[in-house]
Amino acid sequence: QVQLVESGGGLVQPGGSLRLSCAASGSIFTLYAMGWYRQAPGKQRELVAEISSGFSTDYADSVKGRFTISRDNVKKMVYLQMTSLKSEDTAVYFCNAQWRTYNVWGQGTQVTVSS
């Protein structure tokens, strides 16, 4: 299976921007649908954004217009560009690779939006 490693998390002020990266290895990256999920304390993990092998995208209503997911099949990378960040975006963000019923998760990266 593919292995995923997230990076780019950190502390950012409300209204700021942050770019998360997910590096994939160990599998055929181009065949996977990729997604970003997040989990805040006391909350269930939720889908933030996804991008298919055909580059179609979908977003949670809460992040539409603010977040952009993209993928680079040459570099085997997935990105989440986050803008206009709000305190409610604070969570651990996870990268996910999916093919049919198979799912692989990264270790997560913390994003904290605070003044």
C-alpha positions in Angstrom: 0.0 0.0 0.0 0.9 3.6 -0.4 2.6 5.4 2.6 1.7 9.0 3.4 3.5 11.7 5.3 1.9 15.0 6.0 3.8 18.3 6.7 3.1 22.0 6.8 1.0 22.3 9.9 1.6 24.9 12.5 0.2 28.0 14.2 -1.4 30.7 12.1 -3.5 33.7 12.9 -7.2 34.0 11.9 -7.5 35.2 8.3 -4.1 33.7 7.5 -3.0 31.0 5.1 -1.2 27.7 5.3 -0.3 25.0 2.8 -0.3 21.4 3.8 1.6 18.8 1.9 1.3 15.1 1.7 4.1 13.0 0.2 3.2 9.5 -1.1 5.4 6.5 -1.6 5.3 2.8 -2.1 2.5 2.5 -4.6 1.0 3.7 -7.9 0.0 7.2 -6.8 -1.9 8.1 -10.0 -4.6 5.5 -9.4 -5.6 6.7 -5.9 -8.3 9.2 -5.0 -6.7 11.5 -2.4 -8.3 13.4 0.4 -7.7 15.6 3.3 -9.6 15.0 6.6 -9.4 16.7 9.9 -10.3 15.9 13.4 -10.7 18.4 16.2 -10.8 17.4 19.9 -14.0 15.7 20.8 -15.1 15.5 17.2 -15.2 12.8 14.6 -12.9 12.8 11.7 -14.4 14.7 8.8 -13.7 15.0 5.1 -12.3 18.4 4.2 -11.5 18.0 0.5 -10.9 15.3 -2.0 -9.4 14.9 -5.5 -10.0 12.0 -7.8 -7.5 10.3 -10.1 -9.2 12.3 -12.8 -8.5 15.6 -10.9 -12.1 16.3 -10.1 -12.5 17.9 -6.7 -15.0 18.2 -3.9 -15.1 20.2 -0.6 -16.9 20.3 2.6 -19.3 23.2 2.7 -17.4 24.7 5.6 -14.3 25.2 3.5 -15.6 25.9 0.0 -14.1 29.1 -1.4 -11.3 29.0 1.2 -9.4 25.7 0.7 -8.0 24.2 -2.5 -6.8 20.7 -2.9 -4.4 19.8 -5.7 -2.1 16.9 -6.7 1.1 16.5 -8.6 1.4 13.0 -10.0 5.0 13.5 -11.1 6.1 14.4 -7.6 3.5 12.1 -6.0 2.3 14.9 -3.8 -1.1 16.2 -2.6 -1.6 19.7 -1.3 -4.2 21.6 0.7 -3.9 25.3 0.3 -5.9 26.9 3.1 -6.8 30.6 3.1 -9.0 32.8 5.3 -8.4 30.5 8.2 -10.8 30.5 11.1 -10.5 29.3 14.6 -12.9 26.4 13.8 -10.4 25.1 11.3 -8.1 24.1 14.2 -7.6 20.3 14.0 -5.3 17.6 13.2 -5.3 17.2 9.4 -4.8 13.8 7.8 -4.0 12.8 4.3 -5.8 9.8 2.8 -5.4 7.6 -0.2 -8.2 5.5 -1.4 -8.7 2.9 -4.1 -11.9 0.9 -4.2 -12.3 -0.2 -0.6 -8.7 0.4 0.4 -7.8 3.3 2.6 -4.4 4.5 3.8 -3.8 7.3 6.3 -0.9 9.6 7.1 0.1 10.4 10.7 -1.5 13.8 10.7 -0.3 17.3 11.1 -1.6 19.9 13.6 -3.1 23.1 12.4 -3.9 25.7 15.1 -5.7 29.0 14.2 -5.4 31.4 17.0 -4.5 35.0 17.8 
